[in-house]
Amino acid sequence: MTIRIGLHSEDSALKPLLSSALGKDFQVLLETDEQGANRLLDTRACDVLILDLDARHTPLTQKVECFSRIIESHDYAVILVLAEDGLRSTAAELVRLGAYGYVRRPPSIRDLKAMLLRAVESTSLRRTLQTVQQRLETTISCDRMIGSSPQMLQVYDLVRRVADIDASVLITGESGTGKELIASAIHNLGNRSSQPFIAVSCGAIPETLIEAELFGHEKGAYTGTVGARVGFLEQAGSGTLFLDEIGDLSLATQVKLWRVLQQREFTRLGTTRLVPLRARLLFAPHRDLGEMVAQGSFRQDFYYRINVMRIEAPTLQERREDIPLVAMHFLRHYSDLYQKSTTSVDADAMTALESYTWPGNVRELENVLQRAIILAKGDAIAVSDLPQHIQDESVVSIDGYQPAGSFERQLREYKIKLAITAVREHNGNKTLAARSLQISRAYLHRLLRTADSDGAAAQDLDQEPVRAKLELA
């Protein structure tokens, strides 16, 4: 796989020198002016852009101003600065503005290759984040839900369709997938958004109290009551009542709720006075209601009544391409909350997050990011900041694999072997290979790029420098 290197330089002799030294796996594209360099980045014609800080033809101040404009106008681009020792402080200032790193001029070709490969991996990650961010902007009206995968786009579409309709909605999905967020989005995007939204976990209320909590009661309705109580059905007013874990409701309570939905009215315990139901009800189970109906532990008529519309919350494993965006959301939130300077997740740590199966879904990812931010010592979360079970999950033996080197290198080499094996088994079809591994196609490409690199370049992949000084070969 050819890596495209953009070169912005006034030294026309530099392109053939770099092309010859880097070899056939690299293609060098030369642009001598600012407009050409911007075009390389805007059209994604290059994977990495090198800015040559050679001030022999153009005054240094003008060149720095030009490079600053290029860097500041391309947030997701990976840019290296090529500078002689005398301009090291100037190059460092460009790095602080957003450049990926700087390289000493003339560079060590072996070290330059290593840095270019790290930069390409970073480019892929940044572009993935940029793509999902742009796609998310088209669905930003879906309240606090995050993700741009096909599964989430389908959820957003269904949420919009039912937001202004008073039909009951059953929101299903595994624990931690964000069922309450979907319910909240339906409320916030609908015509009841100015009214209360009340979420109730039925499993958290004792069976003896659930009816009093839902319907309310009058003074003296049963032993121990001190005064009258307004139940959740009344508290919701003309807003939305979200009942979670409805599989824990007794059959008797199911009958009463079914009648409420049918007749649109109810009574408080201890009185016969009818109270009109003005709220919209949304429901979510934590067990399979269809199976419960078959077993007789959930009423069939009630099941059909609440299952008018159904929205399935996808698992995090089903929408792996959303992991970088969701992770960055939690990173920003908890960095601000804990007043930490951690602003990014390094490439190796993001690879580990994308590879993990996430049985606890988004809730588990939030917990992991919260912990990692507390432990992080620098500006970026590293693999060592993640829980050990996430680091270990992918490290198992496969035929012909002999582990060697650091933990991060062993982990990467194993993943590369898995990627190569999957592509071979699917006759070169990378889409099918990525699907079989349950990873995104972009992540598979990153693994294959690393596999295509030579050993001298790959040995340094574990490090992600803010600034790199490469010695003369």
C-alpha positions as CSV (number, residue, x, y, z in Angstrom):
1,M,0.0,0.0,0.0
2,T,1.5,3.3,-1.1
3,I,1.7,6.1,1.4
4,R,1.2,9.6,-0.1
5,I,3.5,12.3,1.3
6,G,2.7,15.9,0.5
7,L,5.7,18.2,0.4
8,H,5.5,22.0,0.6
9,S,8.9,23.3,-0.3
10,E,10.7,25.8,-2.5
11,D,13.6,23.4,-2.9
12,S,12.7,21.4,-6.0
13,A,15.7,19.0,-5.4
14,L,14.2,17.8,-2.2
15,K,11.4,15.8,-3.9
16,P,13.6,13.4,-5.9
17,L,15.9,13.0,-2.9
18,L,13.1,11.9,-0.6
19,S,11.4,9.8,-3.2
20,S,14.6,7.8,-3.8
21,A,15.4,7.5,-0.1
22,L,11.9,6.5,1.1
23,G,11.4,3.8,-1.6
24,K,8.5,2.5,-3.6
25,D,6.1,2.3,-0.7
26,F,6.0,6.1,-0.5
27,Q,4.9,8.7,-3.1
28,V,6.1,12.3,-2.7
29,L,3.8,15.1,-4.1
30,L,5.5,18.5,-4.3
31,E,3.8,21.8,-4.0
32,T,5.7,25.1,-4.0
33,D,3.0,27.5,-2.8
34,E,0.4,27.8,-0.1
35,Q,-2.5,27.3,-2.4
36,G,-1.1,24.0,-3.6
37,A,-0.4,22.7,-0.1
38,N,-4.0,23.6,1.0
39,R,-5.3,21.7,-2.1
40,L,-3.4,18.6,-1.1
41,L,-5.1,18.6,2.3
42,D,-8.5,19.8,1.2
43,T,-8.8,17.0,-1.4
44,R,-7.1,14.4,0.8
45,A,-4.5,13.8,-1.9
46,C,-1.9,13.1,0.7
47,D,-1.8,11.1,4.0
48,V,0.8,13.4,5.6
49,L,2.0,16.9,4.7
50,I,5.6,18.0,5.3
51,L,6.3,21.7,5.5
52,D,9.9,22.6,4.7
53,L,11.0,25.5,6.9
54,D,13.7,26.5,4.5
55,A,14.1,30.3,4.7
56,R,16.7,30.7,2.0
57,H,14.2,32.0,-0.6
58,T,11.3,33.5,1.4
59,P,11.8,35.5,4.6
60,L,11.3,33.4,7.8
61,T,8.4,35.5,9.1
62,Q,6.4,35.1,5.9
63,K,7.0,31.4,5.8
64,V,6.0,31.0,9.5
65,E,2.8,33.0,8.8
66,C,2.0,30.8,5.8
67,F,2.6,27.6,7.7
68,S,0.5,28.8,10.6
69,R,-2.4,29.5,8.3
70,I,-2.1,26.0,6.8
71,I,-2.0,24.3,10.3
72,E,-4.8,26.3,11.8
73,S,-7.2,25.8,8.9
74,H,-6.8,22.0,8.9
75,D,-7.7,20.6,12.3
76,Y,-7.7,17.0,11.3
77,A,-4.6,17.0,9.0
78,V,-1.3,15.5,10.2
79,I,1.5,17.9,9.4
80,L,5.2,17.6,10.0
81,V,7.7,20.5,10.0
82,L,11.1,20.0,8.5
83,A,13.6,22.3,10.1
84,E,17.4,22.8,10.6
85,D,18.8,23.0,14.1
86,G,18.9,26.7,14.0
87,L,15.1,26.9,13.5
88,R,14.3,24.4,16.2
89,S,12.4,26.9,18.4
90,T,10.4,28.1,15.4
91,A,9.5,24.5,14.5
92,A,8.5,23.9,18.1
93,E,6.1,26.9,18.0
94,L,4.4,25.5,14.9
95,V,4.0,22.2,16.8
96,R,2.3,24.1,19.6
97,L,-0.1,25.5,17.0
98,G,-1.2,22.0,16.0
99,A,1.5,20.4,13.8
100,Y,2.0,16.7,14.6
101,G,5.8,17.0,15.1
102,Y,9.0,18.3,13.6
103,V,11.9,16.5,11.9
104,R,15.5,17.6,11.8
105,R,16.9,18.6,8.4
106,P,18.5,16.6,6.9
107,P,16.6,13.7,8.5
108,S,17.5,10.1,9.2
109,I,15.5,8.2,6.6
110,R,14.9,5.2,8.9
111,D,13.5,7.5,11.6
112,L,11.6,9.6,9.1
113,K,9.9,6.4,7.9
114,A,8.9,5.5,11.5
115,M,7.5,8.9,12.1
116,L,5.6,8.9,8.8
117,L,4.0,5.6,9.6
118,R,2.9,6.8,13.0
119,A,1.6,9.9,11.4
120,V,-0.4,7.9,8.8
121,E,-2.0,5.9,11.6
122,S,-2.9,9.1,13.3
123,T,-4.3,10.5,10.0
124,S,-6.6,7.5,9.7
125,L,-7.9,7.9,13.2
126,R,-8.5,11.7,12.8
127,R,-10.3,11.2,9.5
128,T,-12.5,8.6,11.1
129,L,-13.4,11.1,13.9
130,Q,-13.9,13.8,11.4
131,T,-16.2,11.7,9.2
132,V,-18.4,10.6,12.1
133,Q,-18.5,14.1,13.5
134,Q,-19.7,15.5,10.2
135,R,-22.4,12.8,10.0
136,L,-23.4,13.4,13.5
137,E,-24.0,17.1,12.8
138,T,-26.8,16.1,10.4
139,T,-28.5,14.3,13.4
140,I,-27.6,16.8,16.1
141,S,-31.3,17.4,16.8
142,C,-31.6,13.9,18.3
143,D,-30.9,15.3,21.8
144,R,-27.9,13.7,23.7
145,M,-27.6,10.5,21.6
146,I,-24.2,10.1,20.0
147,G,-23.3,8.0,17.0
148,S,-23.5,8.1,13.2
149,S,-23.5,4.4,12.4
150,P,-26.4,3.0,10.2
151,Q,-28.0,1.5,13.3
152,M,-28.0,4.8,15.2
153,L,-29.3,6.7,12.1
154,Q,-32.2,4.3,12.0
155,V,-32.9,5.0,15.7
156,Y,-32.8,8.7,15.0
157,D,-35.3,8.3,12.1
158,L,-37.7,6.3,14.3
159,V,-37.4,8.8,17.2
160,R,-38.4,11.7,14.8
161,R,-41.3,9.7,13.4
162,V,-42.9,8.9,16.8
163,A,-42.0,12.2,18.6
164,D,-45.3,13.9,17.9
165,I,-47.5,10.8,17.9
166,D,-49.2,9.7,21.1
167,A,-48.9,6.0,20.4
168,S,-47.1,3.8,23.0
169,V,-43.5,3.0,22.3
170,L,-41.6,0.0,23.5
171,I,-37.8,0.7,23.7
172,T,-35.8,-2.5,23.8
173,G,-32.1,-3.3,24.0
174,E,-29.4,-4.6,26.3
175,S,-28.5,-3.0,29.6
176,G,-26.3,0.1,29.1
177,T,-27.4,0.8,25.5
178,G,-29.2,4.1,26.3
179,K,-32.9,3.2,26.4
180,E,-33.6,6.2,28.7
181,L,-31.8,8.5,26.3
182,I,-34.0,7.4,23.5
183,A,-37.1,8.0,25.6
184,S,-35.8,11.4,26.6
185,A,-35.1,12.3,22.9
186,I,-38.7,11.3,21.9
187,H,-40.0,13.6,24.6
188,N,-37.6,16.5,23.8
189,L,-38.2,16.4,20.1
190,G,-42.0,16.1,20.4
191,N,-44.8,18.6,21.1
192,R,-44.7,17.7,24.9
193,S,-41.1,19.0,25.3
194,S,-42.2,21.9,27.5
195,Q,-43.9,19.5,29.9
196,P,-42.3,17.2,32.5
197,F,-40.3,14.1,31.6
198,I,-40.4,11.5,34.4
199,A,-38.4,8.3,34.3
200,V,-39.3,5.5,36.7
201,S,-37.4,2.2,37.3
202,C,-40.2,-0.3,38.2
203,G,-37.6,-2.8,39.4
204,A,-36.4,-0.4,42.1
205,I,-39.8,0.0,43.7
206,P,-41.1,-2.8,46.1
207,E,-44.1,-4.7,44.7
208,T,-46.2,-3.6,47.6
209,L,-45.7,0.1,46.8
210,I,-45.6,0.2,43.0
211,E,-49.3,0.8,42.6
212,A,-49.3,3.6,45.1
213,E,-46.3,5.2,43.4
214,L,-47.9,5.0,40.0
215,F,-51.5,5.9,40.7
216,G,-51.1,7.8,43.9
217,H,-53.3,7.4,47.0
218,E,-55.6,9.3,49.3
219,K,-55.1,9.8,53.0
220,G,-55.8,6.6,54.9
221,A,-55.9,4.5,51.8
222,Y,-53.9,1.8,53.5
223,T,-52.1,1.2,56.8
224,G,-49.1,3.6,57.3
225,T,-50.3,6.4,54.9
226,V,-49.9,9.9,56.5
227,G,-51.4,12.0,53.7
228,A,-52.5,12.0,50.1
229,R,-49.9,11.4,47.4
230,V,-49.9,12.3,43.7
231,G,-48.6,9.3,41.7
232,F,-46.3,9.4,38.7
233,L,-49.1,9.3,36.2
234,E,-50.4,12.6,37.6
235,Q,-46.9,14.1,38.2
236,A,-46.1,13.7,34.5
237,G,-49.1,16.0,33.7
238,S,-49.2,16.5,29.9
239,G,-45.6,15.4,29.6
240,T,-44.0,11.9,29.3
241,L,-43.8,9.0,31.8
242,F,-41.1,6.5,31.0
243,L,-41.5,3.2,32.7
244,D,-38.3,1.2,32.7
245,E,-37.9,-2.5,33.7
246,I,-41.6,-3.2,33.2
247,G,-41.0,-6.9,33.2
248,D,-40.8,-6.6,37.0
249,L,-44.5,-5.5,37.2
250,S,-46.9,-8.0,38.8
251,L,-49.7,-9.4,36.6
252,A,-52.2,-7.5,38.7
253,T,-50.4,-4.2,38.1
254,Q,-50.1,-5.0,34.4
255,V,-53.9,-5.4,34.2
256,K,-54.4,-2.0,35.8
257,L,-52.0,-0.3,33.5
258,W,-53.6,-1.9,30.5
259,R,-56.9,-0.4,31.6
260,V,-55.4,3.0,32.0
261,L,-54.0,2.9,28.5
262,Q,-57.4,1.6,27.1
263,Q,-59.6,4.1,29.0
264,R,-57.2,7.0,29.3
265,E,-58.2,7.4,33.0
266,F,-57.4,6.0,36.4
267,T,-58.2,6.4,40.1
268,R,-56.0,7.0,43.1
269,L,-55.9,4.2,45.7
270,G,-58.6,4.9,48.4
271,T,-61.0,6.8,46.1
272,T,-63.3,6.2,43.1
273,R,-62.8,9.6,41.6
274,L,-61.6,9.3,38.0
275,V,-58.4,11.2,37.0
276,P,-57.9,11.7,33.2
277,L,-54.6,10.4,31.8
278,R,-52.9,13.3,30.0
279,A,-49.4,11.9,29.9
280,R,-47.8,9.9,27.2
281,L,-46.3,6.6,28.3
282,L,-43.1,5.0,27.0
283,F,-41.9,1.6,28.1
284,A,-38.6,-0.4,28.3
285,P,-38.0,-3.9,29.5
286,H,-34.7,-5.5,30.8
287,R,-35.9,-9.0,29.9
288,D,-37.4,-10.6,26.8
289,L,-41.1,-9.8,27.0
290,G,-42.0,-12.2,24.2
291,E,-40.4,-15.0,26.2
292,M,-42.2,-13.9,29.3
293,V,-45.5,-13.9,27.5
294,A,-44.9,-17.5,26.4
295,Q,-44.1,-18.4,30.0
296,G,-47.2,-16.7,31.3
297,S,-45.3,-14.1,33.5
298,F,-46.3,-11.2,31.3
299,R,-49.8,-10.5,30.0
300,Q,-50.2,-10.8,26.2
301,D,-52.9,-8.1,25.9
302,F,-50.7,-5.7,27.8
303,Y,-47.7,-6.6,25.7
304,Y,-49.6,-5.9,22.5
305,R,-50.9,-2.6,23.9
306,I,-47.5,-1.2,24.7
307,N,-45.8,-2.6,21.6
308,V,-47.5,-0.3,19.1
309,M,-44.1,1.1,18.0
310,R,-40.8,-0.5,18.9
311,I,-37.3,1.0,18.8
312,E,-34.3,-1.3,19.3
313,A,-31.3,0.3,21.0
314,P,-28.2,-1.3,19.3
315,T,-25.3,-2.7,21.3
316,L,-22.0,-0.9,21.2
317,Q,-20.5,-4.0,19.5
318,E,-23.0,-3.6,16.7
319,R,-21.9,-0.1,16.1
320,R,-18.2,-0.2,16.6
321,E,-17.6,2.7,14.2
322,D,-19.2,5.0,16.9
323,I,-16.7,4.1,19.6
324,P,-14.2,6.9,18.8
325,L,-16.9,9.6,18.8
326,V,-18.6,8.3,22.0
327,A,-15.2,8.0,23.7
328,M,-14.3,11.6,22.8
329,H,-17.6,12.8,24.1
330,F,-16.9,11.2,27.5
331,L,-13.3,12.4,27.4
332,R,-14.4,16.0,27.0
333,H,-17.1,15.7,29.7
334,Y,-15.0,14.1,32.4
335,S,-11.9,16.1,31.6
336,D,-13.9,19.2,32.3
337,L,-15.5,17.7,35.4
338,Y,-12.2,16.6,37.0
339,Q,-10.3,19.7,35.6
340,K,-7.8,17.5,33.9
341,S,-5.8,18.5,30.8
342,T,-6.4,15.1,29.1
343,T,-7.7,16.0,25.6
344,S,-7.1,12.9,23.4
345,V,-6.8,9.1,23.3
346,D,-3.6,7.9,21.7
347,A,-3.8,5.6,18.7
348,D,-2.9,2.4,20.6
349,A,-5.5,3.1,23.3
350,M,-8.2,3.8,20.7
351,T,-7.3,0.6,18.9
352,A,-7.8,-1.3,22.2
353,L,-11.2,0.4,22.8
354,E,-12.3,-0.4,19.2
355,S,-11.2,-4.1,19.6
356,Y,-13.0,-4.7,23.0
357,T,-16.4,-6.5,23.0
358,W,-18.1,-4.1,25.5
359,P,-20.6,-6.4,27.2
360,G,-21.7,-3.5,29.3
361,N,-22.2,-1.3,26.2
362,V,-22.0,2.5,26.4
363,R,-22.3,2.5,30.2
364,E,-19.2,0.4,30.5
365,L,-17.3,2.6,28.0
366,E,-18.3,5.7,30.1
367,N,-16.9,3.9,33.2
368,V,-13.7,3.0,31.5
369,L,-13.1,6.5,30.1
370,Q,-13.9,8.1,33.5
371,R,-11.3,5.8,35.2
372,A,-8.7,6.4,32.4
373,I,-9.0,10.2,32.7
374,I,-8.4,9.9,36.5
375,L,-5.3,7.8,35.9
376,A,-3.9,9.6,32.9
377,K,-0.6,11.5,33.5
378,G,-0.4,13.4,30.3
379,D,-2.6,15.0,27.6
380,A,-3.5,11.7,26.1
381,I,-5.0,8.5,27.5
382,A,-2.6,5.6,26.9
383,V,-3.1,1.8,26.8
384,S,-1.7,1.6,30.3
385,D,-4.5,3.8,31.6
386,L,-7.1,1.2,30.5
387,P,-8.3,-1.7,32.7
388,Q,-6.2,-4.8,32.4
389,H,-9.0,-7.0,31.0
390,I,-9.4,-4.6,28.0
391,Q,-5.6,-4.8,27.4
392,D,-5.7,-8.6,27.7
393,E,-8.8,-9.5,25.8
394,S,-7.3,-9.8,22.3
395,V,-4.0,-11.5,23.4
396,V,-4.6,-15.2,22.9
397,S,-2.4,-17.7,21.0
398,I,-2.9,-18.4,17.3
399,D,-1.1,-20.8,15.0
400,G,2.4,-19.7,14.1
401,Y,2.4,-16.8,16.5
402,Q,5.3,-16.4,18.9
403,P,5.0,-13.3,21.1
404,A,8.0,-11.1,21.6
405,G,8.7,-7.5,22.7
406,S,6.6,-5.1,24.7
407,F,2.9,-5.8,25.6
408,E,1.7,-3.1,23.1
409,R,3.8,-4.6,20.3
410,Q,2.6,-8.1,21.0
411,L,-1.0,-6.9,21.0
412,R,-0.5,-5.0,17.7
413,E,1.3,-7.9,16.0
414,Y,-1.5,-10.3,17.0
415,K,-4.2,-8.0,15.6
416,I,-2.2,-7.6,12.4
417,K,-2.0,-11.4,12.0
418,L,-5.8,-11.6,12.6
419,A,-6.4,-9.0,10.0
420,I,-4.2,-10.6,7.4
421,T,-5.7,-14.0,8.1
422,A,-9.3,-12.6,7.7
423,V,-8.5,-10.9,4.4
424,R,-6.9,-14.1,3.1
425,E,-9.9,-16.2,4.2
426,H,-12.2,-13.9,2.3
427,N,-10.2,-13.9,-0.9
428,G,-9.0,-10.3,-0.5
429,N,-12.5,-8.8,0.2
430,K,-11.7,-6.4,3.0
431,T,-15.4,-5.5,3.7
432,L,-16.2,-9.1,4.4
433,A,-13.0,-9.5,6.4
434,A,-13.8,-6.5,8.6
435,R,-17.3,-7.8,9.1
436,S,-16.1,-11.2,10.2
437,L,-13.8,-9.6,12.8
438,Q,-16.6,-7.2,13.8
439,I,-14.4,-4.2,13.3
440,S,-14.7,-1.1,11.0
441,R,-13.2,-1.2,7.5
442,A,-11.1,1.9,8.4
443,Y,-9.6,0.1,11.4
444,L,-8.8,-3.0,9.2
445,H,-7.0,-0.7,6.7
446,R,-4.9,0.8,9.6
447,L,-3.8,-2.7,10.6
448,L,-2.9,-3.6,7.0
449,R,-0.9,-0.4,6.6
450,T,1.1,-1.3,9.6
451,A,1.6,-4.8,8.3
452,D,2.9,-3.4,5.0
453,S,5.6,-1.3,6.7
454,D,9.1,-2.6,7.1
455,G,10.4,-3.8,10.4
456,A,12.6,-0.8,11.0
457,A,9.7,1.6,10.8
458,A,7.3,-0.6,12.7
459,Q,9.4,-1.1,15.7
460,D,8.8,2.5,16.9
461,L,5.0,2.5,16.4
462,D,4.2,2.2,20.1
463,Q,5.2,5.8,20.8
464,E,3.1,8.9,19.9
465,P,5.3,12.0,20.3
466,V,4.1,15.5,20.6
467,R,7.4,16.6,19.2
468,A,10.1,14.4,17.7
469,K,13.8,15.2,17.1
470,L,15.3,12.8,14.6
471,E,19.1,12.6,14.5
472,L,21.2,12.7,11.3
473,A,21.8,9.1,10.0
